[in-house]
């Protein structure tokens, strides 16, 4: 995976022990699912995701792979079209819900008509393939312990001021730059210009 996804230095990646359970016991680490890497999750995380995790009690492993697809695409559109990616804009585009039968996992879905490139929504068995990640130095800028995501808080109605509405209208007017999501969120695009660093 290090080779396939051209992962940057500065992080330690570890496979779990046979008896190790999610979310792990090392507070410096986070769980990452293989399919989330396929759908765009990369380190270092953009500050948008850091603020999202801190405010709504989420860690990278608690979001479904398809959530990473659409949230990463949202961030890509913002950064390539001079739209400031803030948490309020993120909440204006998405809602968040708990995964059925779990109080630990959550998924986000569109609540507005944002045009998306095509991607397969099938991720059968994604929870079986995971590993652990931590920074080589220091800690992540968000809590790594698993808590119940604040879905209801995330979905509370927002008052759209003029500036936020302008940004929302702009992002909703954009057409996908490619027909396939995998081409938009290619390794080259994800690493280009230190994409994940604001």
Secondary structure, DSSP 8 states (H G I E B T S, - for coil): -TTTTT--SSEEEEE--TT--TT-S-TT-EEEEHHHHHTT--SS--HHHHHHHHHHT--GGGB-HHHHHHHHHHHHHHHHTT----HHHHHHHEEEEE-TT-SS-EEEEESS-----B-----TTGGG-EEEEEESSS--SS--S-----HHHHTS-----HHHHHHHHHHHT---SSSBHHHHT-HHHHHTTSTT--
